[in-house]
């Protein structure tokens, strides 16, 4: 398609998938994965690899991901390249039909993996046109649907999209957070051992590892692997954990994870806990939603972005020395650059100048908007985990 067609456009012969916009526009394609329908916000991701990591990133809850890279699914799917037990993105849109996998680590093809996890895929849509639409108009509300028989009630799908309230004001952290405490083990991936029960790196003869208590607002697993790789011991608590529950584990430092939804909504219960964490004087590190929550806790502001940042090639300038890090990002809200007294901006996006990092003056607390753990993406920013663990030591 050159652009989404009018609602009145006839359904092409053989179409088994459809994308319906709240304003009535519609795009037809071939469905794969699970049958059914799902409503949410359309976004695009520019990563060339790591579609399993993207689909399982909890920060994509209530979102439909259009991949700008045209060939998705070529390496199949496996049980290791995931950031959560199940996908959190509602579904995905790809330009070309998913081909048979060609990778020695593949255990199942991508459409079958999507089907097993109840996620819808649409192929054959012009993802460049969808990307231009999001960049021009902002992220629209859409319903994606897949029916093998090709029978759709497009008018009903349009009403469903029009009635969806949108992400602004939504607290989704509670929906995607783990519900119980977890003691994390295992560091970086190994080609022979995978993640599994691989031994902790650097364990022999070193001092006791500093203990970080991480709050799971919708975390990616590779964050905890990176903390372990940097030398920490990790305990993970649910998003709604109280300050007393956190301190019962005698932490040496605190970590605030990524996650979906509006930070102001999640902040209603998270900010009071974070304020108490800061009073202890112990090191604190936040990523993505955790970055936004730290900013709110010290008097900053957040707002929904026009199109958001999602991809594995985002340049970020480190203000301390002017170095540029190529980063992985996934966020639709941002921290205002007008920061309160005592808060210093540390990183900015070279795409649009938005804030990408802060640190508190005179206190061991800092955060970044991007994902230094990558998965997928570059590893320019792993030093942040080492810096945090060094502060705890």
Secondary structure, DSSP 8 states (H G I E B T S, - for coil): --S-B-TTS---TT--EEEEETTS-EEEEEEEES-EEEEEEEEEE--SS-HHHHHH-GGGBTEEEEESSS--STT-B-SSS-SSSS--BSEEEESS-------TT-SB-HHHHHHHTT-EEEES--HHHHHHHHHHH---EEEEEE-TT----HHHHHHHHHH---STT---HHHHS-SS-EEE---S-BTTTBSTT---TT-TT-----EEEEEESS--HHHHHHHHHTT-EEEEEETT--HHHHHTT--SEEEE----S-HHHHHHHHHHHHHHHHHTT-EEEEETHHHHHHHHHTT--EEEEEEEEEEEEEEEEETTT--EEEEEEEEEEEE-S---TTEEEEEEETTT--EEEEEETTSSEEEESSBTT-SSS--TTTHHHHHHHHHH-
